[in-house]
Amino acid sequence: MEAPQLRQALRELDGQRSLRVEFTGARHCLVEGALLIPEEQDGLVKVTDGSRVFVFDAASVCWIEIG
């Protein structure tokens, strides 16, 4: 997956939904109340829960679950 594809998939995040991301190597990340941060000059895919910022390497994402 590439960053633009991941960003497109995460557009549904509005701060009211949870996000689970599964990475290669059987690692995962759960973000409650996830909100996609608008694209910045660095081009990184960033999500926040209001107190922390999560930066995702799109190439290592296997799948995501938005709930």
DONU-152242 format. One record per residue (C-alpha): x, y, z; residue in three letters; residue number from 1. Coordinates in Angstrom, 3 decimals, always signed. Layout:
<rs>
((X,Y,Z),'Ala',NUM);
...
</rs>
This chain:
<rs>
((+0.000,+0.000,+0.000),'Met',1);
((+1.177,+3.522,-0.700),'Glu',2);
((+0.586,+6.641,+1.396),'Ala',3);
((-2.132,+8.153,-0.884),'Pro',4);
((-4.087,+4.871,-0.797),'Gln',5);
((-3.834,+4.624,+2.988),'Leu',6);
((-4.834,+8.262,+3.386),'Arg',7);
((-7.882,+7.638,+1.153),'Gln',8);
((-8.910,+4.631,+3.263),'Ala',9);
((-8.572,+6.625,+6.496),'Leu',10);
((-10.744,+9.555,+5.350),'Arg',11);
((-13.685,+8.119,+7.311),'Glu',12);
((-11.933,+8.840,+10.609),'Leu',13);
((-13.745,+11.696,+12.290),'Asp',14);
((-12.646,+11.399,+15.910),'Gly',15);
((-15.653,+9.236,+16.770),'Gln',16);
((-14.428,+5.870,+15.481),'Arg',17);
((-11.668,+3.471,+16.423),'Ser',18);
((-8.885,+2.371,+14.097),'Leu',19);
((-7.026,-0.931,+14.162),'Arg',20);
((-4.017,-1.295,+11.887),'Val',21);
((-2.294,-4.637,+11.292),'Glu',22);
((+1.318,-4.480,+10.112),'Phe',23);
((+3.625,-7.027,+8.512),'Thr',24);
((+5.298,-9.095,+11.203),'Gly',25);
((+2.006,-9.595,+13.109),'Ala',26);
((+2.182,-6.242,+14.904),'Arg',27);
((-0.868,-4.053,+15.355),'His',28);
((-1.958,-0.673,+16.664),'Cys',29);
((-5.348,+0.374,+18.093),'Leu',30);
((-6.332,+4.053,+18.147),'Val',31);
((-9.584,+4.970,+19.924),'Glu',32);
((-11.300,+8.160,+18.746),'Gly',33);
((-9.049,+8.315,+15.695),'Ala',34);
((-8.880,+11.415,+13.512),'Leu',35);
((-6.887,+11.650,+10.273),'Leu',36);
((-4.516,+14.623,+10.301),'Ile',37);
((-4.675,+16.576,+7.016),'Pro',38);
((-1.734,+15.985,+4.694),'Glu',39);
((+1.319,+18.048,+5.571),'Glu',40);
((+4.447,+18.889,+3.574),'Gln',41);
((+6.275,+15.838,+4.941),'Asp',42);
((+3.782,+13.533,+3.146),'Gly',43);
((+3.495,+11.194,+6.163),'Leu',44);
((+0.197,+9.524,+7.084),'Val',45);
((-0.684,+10.722,+10.575),'Lys',46);
((-3.607,+9.927,+12.868),'Val',47);
((-4.340,+11.424,+16.283),'Thr',48);
((-6.483,+10.448,+19.245),'Asp',49);
((-6.362,+13.998,+20.586),'Gly',50);
((-3.384,+13.466,+22.857),'Ser',51);
((-0.950,+11.458,+20.725),'Arg',52);
((+0.030,+11.409,+17.046),'Val',53);
((+0.551,+8.097,+15.267),'Phe',54);
((+2.672,+8.028,+12.090),'Val',55);
((+2.060,+5.046,+9.804),'Phe',56);
((+4.454,+3.503,+7.300),'Asp',57);
((+1.984,+2.738,+4.514),'Ala',58);
((+4.257,+0.102,+2.976),'Ala',59);
((+4.076,-2.067,+6.112),'Ser',60);
((+0.284,-1.933,+6.563),'Val',61);
((-1.426,-5.272,+5.850),'Cys',62);
((-4.987,-4.219,+6.624),'Trp',63);
((-7.054,-1.731,+8.608),'Ile',64);
((-10.333,-1.914,+10.497),'Glu',65);
((-12.443,+1.170,+11.159),'Ile',66);
((-15.131,+0.688,+13.764),'Gly',67);
</rs>
